[in-house]
Amino acid sequence: MATENPKISAYVPQVVYNRFKKFQEEHKLSMSQAATKLIADYLGVDLKDETTNQMTNELSSRITQIEQELKELKQIYQDLSEKFDGLQITKQRKDDSCVASDSKESIDKLRNKTDNDSSKFNSELLSEPPNEIQSELLGDQSSRFDNESIEQIHKSASGLDSEPKSRLPIQLNLEKELSEEIAGCKSKPESSPKSELLKEHDIKFDRDTLAGRLNVKPRYMDNKKSELTSEEFIKWTSEKDPDEIGWMSTKEKGRVFYVPVGTLTSELISRLLQKVNV
């Protein structure tokens, strides 16, 4: 271990050296400690006070050094903290800028898409002449859409791009209402002789009759009806039915009946009517 104590070198006879080694071993000291003790005892020097003073000086010096190192570390920490905070602020500003840019871009795209869709709708509305269904609808609904209202709609649609934005919802609502009326007229099912025949004769099978037709036990059919959904039960019955007819359940006056699903031929209806429950 490094020390600031001065160094003493001496050459002694062998007998003195042997006695010195024995003293060192008896007191379990190093050679420097043994030599220091022998000289101090001979000279009457109190090593405890000297050692304490020396250790105090060394500790004081060490503490001062540690404090200086801590001060330097603290300054480094503060510098790094300031740099880190600066990087965080820069990153946050960059993220906010990216979010704002993305939001503006999304809004612009949505606005452009809305304008394009409106222009396309107006072009289609003006370019397509009224078909028979539209003409019939306009004639039947004259109380709601007279000639003046229809002309106003077309004028509004033709001037849509030049009108203020505040009138756009009203025009679109009128056009949407007209389109829905036309779509409703198109989707209205036409009556057919087959459907009229079905409605007139009202084919209904009870539980036992349908089970016999499907060639299964009534209890087994009841279990299937409980296990399956309505669509699955219709499919299951169509697989069991000799004519591949699907059946669905219905209640009438507290009783459960089964009615066929789908379009049936006149011949098949006639055969089924022979087994209809009275």
ABEGO torsion letter per residue (X at the ends): XBBABBBBBBBBBAAAAAAAAAAAAAAGBBAAAAAAAAAAAAAGBBAAAAAAAAAAAAAAAAAAAAAAAAAAAAAAAAAAAAAAAAAAAAAAAAAAAAAAAAAAAAAAAAAAAAAAAAAAAAAAAAABBBBAAAAAAAAAAAAABBAAAAAAAAAAAAAAAABBAAAAAAAAAAAAAAAAAAAAAAABBBBBAAAAAAAAAGBBBBAAAAAAAAGBBAAAAAAAAAABBAAAAAAAAAAABAAGBBBBBBBBGGBBBBBBBEBBBAAAAAAAAAABBX
